[in-house]
């Protein structure tokens, strides 16, 4: 990587010069971004049953809502990387928040009409804004401090993302489901047209609050003196760019499918958890009771990221990733081949082992990219679209059974182990932390 002249305070070799707490205020502010997009993403889990009731949707139409969300990652990632290259990270963060706020305001419009089509469009806009934040904030956190602690920092702020995913269901249950006829009635209750219209408008208040929070955060970040990332990760000129290639970086080439495959595992577990633990031979719970245990899965994600952040201060990130992938593989085998509470708790534990995977794969994937950091980040975020392929696990569950379908998750863990042991190595001459 470039070791030439740098401006004062510029991060060497893709990392910040500060070894103390000079970047801590910026890191704390960025942690609020991770909280917000985790919070807004998981509100969708509340929206799905709500919208199905309001618009009397088929399951295909309902799942299309989540597919649109992941399609946005695929569509918006590369344009986001190009935008960051043109206007910089800080302005891109502000624009991402404003795009999300516009989408939240649009959700209020969709609720007022009400309109399923407008709802899909606005959710796509919100997800596009989150994509821009992801492409900008993840690499920024990775390079704002010492390279040796990049994975530790990203796991730390990703823990705030998990905190957002924990609070969102409570927010949605109280302000959306708890204020609607459909949300407080028994399954199968048929709503009148007037009740559906009233239920649709319950979304106005929560999304109005979300829009205000996003606008406020955009103003704060616009005025905050975020540290520069430095020359080592500055975008190369056009002539210099011709001599560079993303495909020469093994850690990125194998990292993109690692993110894609990991998302299949994470989304599959989260989406099928309630159905799985509700089965008579597993925990024999109602879906409401199973939903409470789902909170423990997300809590495990948060705890694991805090713990992983500490572990990576002492051990190499790829070593920690390898251990966690082995743990995830083991508990998935327990999930598949046992019954009763043991299978349920094994599936809950996979949240703990999944916790560090995304942020760690991401930091390993962009390691050594230098001026190609924006493009590499865009590809890694685009790979989040792998979550849309959770339908493959659904197909396996239909044919071979729900429990057997988690063998797909176990196979995903083996690929992550491969990436940790070999795929993440920098063999292109880039300096490793």
C-alpha positions in Angstrom: 0.0 0.0 0.0 1.0 3.6 -0.4 3.6 4.7 2.2 4.3 8.1 0.6 3.7 11.6 2.0 0.6 12.1 4.1 -1.1 15.1 5.5 -1.0 15.5 9.3 -3.3 13.1 11.0 -3.8 11.0 7.9 -4.1 7.3 8.5 -1.1 5.2 7.3 -1.7 2.0 5.4 -5.4 2.4 5.5 -5.5 3.2 9.2 -5.7 6.2 11.4 -2.6 7.5 13.0 -4.3 8.0 16.3 -3.4 5.3 18.8 -5.3 6.9 21.6 -8.8 8.2 21.8 -8.5 11.0 19.1 -11.1 9.3 16.9 -13.4 8.2 19.8 -16.0 11.0 19.5 -16.4 10.3 15.8 -16.7 6.6 16.5 -19.4 7.2 19.1 -21.4 9.4 16.7 -21.1 6.8 13.9 -22.4 4.2 16.4 -25.7 6.0 16.3 -25.9 5.3 12.6 -25.4 1.6 13.1 -28.1 1.7 15.8 -30.6 3.5 13.5 -30.2 1.3 10.4 -30.5 -1.8 12.6 -33.6 -0.3 14.2 -35.2 0.6 11.0 -34.4 -2.7 9.3 -36.0 -4.8 12.0 -39.1 -2.7 12.1 -39.8 -4.6 8.9 -40.5 -7.7 11.0 -43.3 -5.8 12.6 -44.5 -4.4 9.3 -44.8 -7.7 7.5 -47.8 -9.1 9.6 -49.2 -5.5 9.8 -49.2 -5.0 6.0 -50.5 -8.5 5.3 -53.5 -7.7 7.4 -54.1 -4.2 6.1 -53.8 -5.1 2.4 -55.0 -8.7 2.7 -51.8 -9.9 1.0 -50.9 -13.3 -0.2 -47.7 -14.8 1.2 -46.0 -14.1 -2.1 -46.9 -10.4 -1.9 -45.8 -10.4 1.8 -42.4 -11.9 1.1 -42.0 -9.5 -1.9 -41.7 -6.7 0.8 -38.5 -8.3 2.2 -37.2 -9.1 -1.3 -37.5 -5.5 -2.3 -35.4 -4.6 0.8 -32.5 -6.8 -0.2 -32.8 -5.9 -3.9 -32.0 -2.3 -2.9 -28.6 -3.5 -1.6 -27.9 -5.1 -4.9 -29.0 -2.1 -7.0 -27.7 0.8 -4.9 -24.3 -0.5 -3.7 -22.1 0.4 -6.7 -23.8 3.8 -7.3 -23.2 4.5 -3.6 -19.5 3.7 -3.9 -19.3 6.1 -6.9 -21.1 8.8 -5.0 -18.7 8.5 -2.1 -15.8 8.8 -4.5 -17.2 12.0 -5.8 -18.4 13.8 -2.7 -16.6 12.1 0.2 -17.7 10.0 3.2 -19.2 12.7 5.4 -21.5 14.2 2.8 -22.5 10.7 1.7 -23.5 9.9 5.3 -25.7 13.0 5.4 -27.3 12.2 2.0 -27.9 8.6 3.1 -29.7 9.8 6.2 -31.8 12.3 4.2 -32.8 9.6 1.7 -33.9 7.4 4.6 -35.9 10.3 6.1 -37.6 11.0 2.7 -38.5 7.3 2.6 -39.9 7.4 6.1 -42.0 10.4 5.2 -43.2 8.5 2.1 -44.3 5.7 4.4 -46.6 8.2 6.1 -48.0 9.0 2.6 -48.4 5.3 1.8 -50.3 4.8 5.1 -52.6 7.8 4.3 -53.6 6.5 0.9 -53.2 3.5 1.8 -51.2 1.9 -1.0 -49.2 -1.3 -1.2 -47.3 -0.1 -4.3 -46.3 3.1 -2.7 -45.2 1.2 0.4 -42.9 -1.0 -1.7 -41.4 2.1 -3.3 -40.8 3.9 0.0 -39.2 0.8 1.6 -36.9 0.6 -1.4 -35.9 4.2 -0.9 -35.2 3.6 2.8 -33.1 0.5 2.0 -31.2 2.5 -0.6 -30.4 5.1 2.0 -29.2 2.4 4.4 -27.1 0.9 1.6 -25.3 4.3 1.2 -24.7 4.5 4.9 -23.3 0.9 4.9 -21.0 1.5 2.0 -19.7 4.7 3.6 -19.7 4.0 7.4 -18.3 0.4 7.4 -15.0 1.2 5.7 -14.8 4.6 7.5 -14.9 2.9 10.9 -12.4 0.3 9.7 -9.7 2.8 8.7 -10.4 5.7 11.1 -8.1 4.1 13.7 -5.2 1.7 13.9 -5.3 -1.1 11.3 -4.6 -3.7 14.0 -7.9 -3.0 15.7 -10.1 -2.4 12.6 -12.2 -5.6 13.1 -12.5 -4.8 16.8 -13.8 -1.3 16.1 -16.3 -2.5 13.5 -17.6 -5.2 15.8 -18.0 -2.6 18.6 -20.2 -0.3 16.5 -22.0 -3.3 14.9 -23.0 -4.2 18.5 -25.0 -0.9 18.5 -26.6 -2.2 15.3 -27.7 -5.2 17.2 -29.0 -3.0 20.0 -31.2 -1.3 17.4 -32.5 -4.7 16.3 -33.4 -5.5 19.9 -35.4 -2.3 20.6 -37.1 -2.1 17.2 -39.6 -5.0 17.9 -40.7 -3.3 21.1 -41.2 0.0 19.3 -43.1 -1.6 16.5 -45.2 -3.8 18.7 -46.3 -0.9 20.8 -46.7 1.9 18.2 -47.9 -0.3 15.2 -49.3 -3.7 16.2 -50.5 -2.6 19.6 -52.5 0.3 18.2 -54.3 -1.8 15.5 -57.3 -4.0 15.3 -55.4 -6.6 13.2 -52.4 -6.5 15.6 -54.5 -7.2 18.7 -57.0 -9.7 17.3 -56.7 -13.5 17.1 -55.2 -15.0 13.9 -57.8 -15.3 11.2 -59.9 -12.3 12.2 -61.5 -10.7 9.2 -61.2 -6.9 9.2 -63.7 -4.5 7.7 -62.6 -1.9 5.1 -62.9 0.8 7.8 -60.8 -1.2 10.2 -58.1 -1.7 7.6 -58.0 2.0 6.8 -57.6 2.8 10.5 -54.9 0.2 10.9 -53.0 1.5 8.0 -52.8 4.9 9.5 -51.1 3.5 12.7 -47.9 3.7 10.7 -48.0 7.5 10.5 -46.8 8.3 14.0 -43.9 5.8 14.3 -42.5 6.7 10.9 -43.0 10.4 11.6 -40.8 9.9 14.7 -38.2 8.0 12.7 -38.1 10.7 10.0 -37.5 13.4 12.7 -34.7 11.4 14.3 -33.1 10.9 10.9 -33.2 14.6 10.0 -31.7 15.5 13.3 -28.9 13.0 12.9 -28.2 14.3 9.4 -27.8 17.8 10.8 -25.5 16.7 13.6 -23.2 14.7 11.2 -23.1 17.5 8.7 -21.7 19.9 11.4 -19.5 17.3 13.1 -15.7 17.5 12.3 -15.2 13.9 11.2 -11.4 13.0 10.9 -10.1 12.6 7.3 -9.4 9.1 6.2 -6.0 10.1 4.7 -4.1 9.6 1.4 -3.6 5.9 1.7 -7.3 5.2 1.0 -7.9 8.2 -1.3 -9.4 7.4 -4.6 -6.8 7.0 -7.3 -6.7 9.1 -10.5 -8.1 7.7 -13.7 -4.6 6.8 -15.0 -3.6 5.2 -11.7 -6.9 3.4 -11.5 -6.1 1.5 -14.8 -3.1 -0.1 -13.1 -5.2 -1.3 -10.2 -7.6 -4.3 -10.0 -9.9 -5.4 -7.3 -9.6 -9.0 -8.6 -6.0 -9.2 -7.5 -7.0 -9.1 -3.9 -7.8 -12.6 -2.8 -9.4 -11.4 0.5 -12.0 -9.4 -1.4 -12.6 -12.0 -4.2 -13.5 -14.6 -1.6 -15.0 -12.0 0.8 -17.8 -11.1 -1.5 -19.3 -14.6 -1.6 -18.5 -14.9 2.2 -20.9 -12.0 2.9 -23.4 -13.3 0.4 -23.4 -16.8 2.0 -23.4 -15.5 5.6 -26.5 -13.5 4.9 -28.3 -16.6 3.7 -27.5 -18.2 7.1 -28.4 -15.1 9.2 -31.7 -14.3 7.5 -32.7 -18.0 7.3 -32.3 -18.5 11.0 -34.1 -15.3 11.9 -37.0 -15.9 9.5 -37.6 -19.5 10.4 -36.9 -19.3 14.1 -40.5 -18.9 15.3 -41.8 -21.6 13.1 -39.1 -24.0 14.2 -39.3 -23.6 17.9 -43.1 -23.7 17.8 -43.1 -27.3 16.6 -44.4 -29.9 19.1 -41.2 -31.9 19.1 -38.9 -28.8 19.7 -40.3 -26.4 22.3 -44.1 -26.6 21.6 -44.6 -22.9 22.1 -47.2 -20.5 20.7 -45.8 -18.1 18.0 -46.1 -15.2 20.5 -44.0 -17.1 23.0 -41.5 -18.1 20.3 -41.2 -14.5 19.3 -40.0 -13.6 22.8 -37.2 -16.2 22.5 -36.3 -14.6 19.2 -35.2 -11.6 21.2 -32.6 -13.8 22.8 -31.2 -14.6 19.4 -30.7 -10.9 18.7 -29.3 -10.3 22.2 -26.7 -13.0 21.5 -25.7 -11.0 18.4 -25.1 -7.9 20.5 -23.3 -9.7 23.3 -21.1 -11.6 20.8 -20.1 -8.4 19.1 -19.0 -6.7 22.3 -17.1 -9.9 23.3 -15.6 -10.2 19.8 -14.4 -6.6 19.9 -12.5 -7.4 23.1 -11.1 -10.7 21.8 -9.8 -9.0 18.7 -7.7 -6.7 20.8 -5.7 -9.8 21.7 -6.1 -12.2 18.9 -6.0 -11.9 15.1 -9.5 -11.2 13.6 -9.3 -14.2 11.2 -8.5 -16.5 14.1 -11.5 -15.3 16.1 -13.7 -15.7 13.0 -12.5 -19.3 12.5 -13.3 -20.2 16.1 -16.8 -18.6 15.9 -17.5 -20.3 12.6 -16.7 -23.7 14.1 -19.0 -22.9 17.1 -21.8 -21.9 14.7 -21.3 -25.2 12.7 -21.5 -27.2 15.9 -24.7 -25.7 17.2 -26.3 -26.0 13.8 -25.6 -29.7 13.9 -27.2 -29.9 17.3 -30.2 -28.0 15.9 -30.6 -30.5 13.1 -30.0 -33.8 14.9 -31.6 -33.2 18.3 -35.1 -32.4 19.5 -36.7 -30.6 22.4 -35.3 -27.6 24.2 -31.7 -28.6 23.2 -32.5 -27.9 19.6 -34.2 -24.6 20.4 -31.3 -23.4 22.6 -28.7 -24.5 20.0 -30.5 -22.3 17.4 -30.6 -19.4 19.9 -26.8 -19.8 20.4 -26.1 -19.5 16.7 -26.8 -15.8 17.2 -23.8 -15.5 19.5 -21.5 -17.2 16.9 -23.0 -15.3 14.0 -22.4 -12.0 15.8 -18.9 -11.1 14.6 -19.2 -12.6 11.1 -20.4 -9.7 9.0 -18.2 -6.9 10.5 -15.1 -9.2 10.6 -15.5 -10.5 7.0 -16.0 -6.9 5.9 -12.8 -5.6 7.5 -10.8 -8.6 6.2 -12.3 -8.1 2.8 -11.3 -4.4 2.4 -7.8 -4.9 4.0 -5.1 -3.7 1.8 -7.4 -2.2 -0.9 -6.0 1.3 -0.4 -7.5 3.6 -3.1 -9.9 0.8 -4.1 -11.6 0.9 -0.7 -14.8 2.5 -2.0 -15.3 0.0 -4.8 -14.5 -3.0 -2.6 -16.9 -1.7 0.1 -19.6 -1.4 -2.6 -19.1 -5.0 -3.7 -19.2 -6.3 -0.1 -22.4 -4.4 0.7 -24.0 -5.5 -2.6 -23.4 -9.1 -1.4 -26.0 -8.4 1.4 -28.5 -9.2 -1.4 -27.7 -12.8 -0.5 -30.4 -12.5 2.2 -33.0 -12.6 -0.6 -32.0 -16.3 -1.3 -33.5 -17.4 2.0 -36.2 -18.7 -0.3 -33.8 -21.6 -1.0 -34.0 -22.7 2.6 -37.8 -22.4 2.4 -37.7 -24.7 -0.6 -35.6 -27.3 1.2 -37.9 -27.0 4.2 -41.0 -27.7 2.0 -39.4 -30.9 0.5 -37.2 -32.3 3.3 -38.6 -30.7 6.5 -37.9 -27.5 8.4 -35.3 -29.1 10.7 -33.3 -30.6 7.9 -33.3 -27.2 6.1 -30.8 -25.9 8.7 -28.2 -28.2 7.1 -27.9 -25.3 4.6 -27.0 -23.0 7.4 -24.4 -25.5 8.6 -22.9 -25.6 5.1 -22.7 -21.8 5.1 -20.7 -21.9 8.3 -18.1 -24.1 6.6 -17.6 -21.6 3.9 -16.9 -18.9 6.5 -14.4 -21.2 8.1 -12.7 -21.6 4.7 -12.6 -17.8 4.4 -11.1 -17.3 7.8 -8.4 -20.0 7.3 -7.4 -19.2 3.7 -9.7 -16.9 1.7 -8.9 -13.8 3.7 -5.2 -13.9 3.2 -3.6 -10.9 1.5 -1.2 -12.4 -1.1 -1.0 -9.3 -3.3 1.8 -7.6 -1.5 -0.5 -5.6 0.7 0.7 -5.0 4.2 -1.3 -6.9 6.8 -2.0 -5.5 10.2 
